[in-house]
């Protein structure tokens, strides 16, 4: 009986593993600048001022290969420095 239960568990695990789509594993968190930061500086010179719309509102920044925000964004649960 125990052998039968072990065999069933093994087959279920093998079936679940083969059901996963091939390819890279999805990332648990985004790292690096968002695509909008790259797009904002496309065709611009280093040091040009740019602005992008984000879910948190308008963000102003400067091009340094990618847009760097002028003001660091607030971290969750932290107040801005004064």
C-alpha positions in Angstrom: 0.0 0.0 0.0 2.8 2.4 0.9 4.6 1.6 -2.3 1.5 2.3 -4.3 1.0 5.7 -2.6 4.7 6.6 -3.2 4.4 5.7 -6.9 1.3 7.8 -7.2 3.0 10.8 -5.5 6.0 10.3 -7.8 3.9 10.3 -10.9 2.0 13.4 -9.8 5.2 15.3 -9.2 6.6 14.3 -12.5 3.5 15.4 -14.3 3.5 18.8 -12.6 7.2 19.3 -13.4 6.6 18.5 -17.1 3.7 20.9 -17.2 6.0 23.9 -16.7 6.6 26.0 -19.8 10.1 25.8 -21.2 12.3 28.9 -21.1 13.7 31.2 -18.5 12.2 31.3 -15.0 10.1 34.4 -14.4 11.8 37.0 -12.3 10.6 37.5 -8.7 11.2 41.2 -8.8 12.2 43.8 -11.4 15.8 45.0 -11.3 17.1 48.0 -13.1 15.5 51.0 -14.7 12.1 50.6 -16.3 11.8 50.7 -20.1 10.4 54.3 -19.9 13.7 55.5 -18.5 15.5 54.2 -21.6 12.9 55.4 -24.0 13.0 59.0 -22.5 16.6 59.3 -23.5 16.5 57.8 -26.9 17.9 60.3 -29.4 18.9 62.7 -26.5 22.3 63.8 -25.4 23.8 63.1 -22.0 22.7 65.8 -19.6 19.4 66.6 -21.4 16.5 67.1 -19.1 13.6 64.7 -19.7 10.3 63.9 -18.1 8.3 60.7 -18.0 4.8 59.7 -16.8 4.8 57.0 -14.1 2.1 55.4 -12.0 3.2 57.8 -9.3 2.9 60.9 -11.5 5.4 62.9 -13.6 9.1 62.2 -13.0 11.7 64.7 -14.0 15.3 63.6 -14.6 18.5 63.9 -16.6 19.8 61.6 -19.3 22.9 59.6 -18.4 22.5 56.7 -21.0 19.2 56.2 -19.2 17.0 58.8 -17.4 18.1 59.4 -13.8 15.4 61.0 -11.6 16.3 64.5 -10.3 14.6 63.6 -7.0 15.1 60.2 -5.4 11.7 58.5 -5.0 10.4 57.8 -1.6 10.9 54.3 -0.3 7.8 52.5 1.0 7.1 53.5 4.6 9.8 56.2 4.7 9.3 60.0 4.8 11.2 62.2 2.4 14.3 63.9 3.9 14.0 67.5 4.9 
